[in-house]
């Protein structure tokens, strides 16, 4: 929609400029770029703006606004939308996190200060490295008042997140079993979401999921073991660009790339689910556009 508006604005400005300046412009009848060719479109639009500016075919402030519009598409991830390092010693304020299952706490001791969660499934021994199968709990977010008997812990926080975003989670994983899911969700029930899944000591160590009312779909996966249990903190980064191109990276290395246009609206919050393992979240940051 914004693309069509931008084209229309450029043409209107050029047409109006003919009354005060003679230019070589005529009615533009060229075909638009194929759907999804955002960068190609932006290059064409930038060229048109440059020519209009050189010919003084529009008000300079209008040209400036058009350049700002193009820049917002070229770099839509330009503002911090959410950030928490748990330095205040709690998760209950500034920002407010809500526990919907299990137990969570903020550990302020040692080098791994942060939000912590521990789930030791039946049959698992801490430190054993056993790979215990965990029940699939990737359904809707459990909000206060909902009950569950599942062996997992979940926590969420409301946050206004644009459809294009970059999410960085700095964490330490201390047990080689279980499963961790996190990502942005939509709606009060959270039944629409993207989720990054980390599975310690599994043959497929990382996956990217889409959750909708139609069910859960795997969009991409890293089909190798991903051992992060080395006593160090690691950064998992999840980026989504306009047009639906997504990348999941670990410590700066891209491990999953996928494209999905099913979820087009902004997100309403962040969800973390621990269904087996011991995790410490040092920092959680989301960047996007306001």
Secondary structure, 3 states (H helix, E strand, C coil): CHHHHHHHHHHHHHHHHCCCCCCCCCCCCCCCCCCCCHHHHHHHHHHHHHHHHHCCCCCHHHHHHHHHHHHHHHCCCCEEEEEECCCCCCCCCCCCCEEEECCCEEECCCCCCEEEEEECCCCCCCCCCCCCCCCCCCCCCCCCCCCCCCCCEEEEEEEEECCCEEEEEEEEECCCCCCEEEEEEECCCCCEEEEEEECCCCCCCEEEEEEECCEEEEEEEECCCCCCCCCCCEEEEEEECCCCEEEEEECCEEEEEEECCCCCCCEEEEEEEECCEEEEEEEEEEEECC
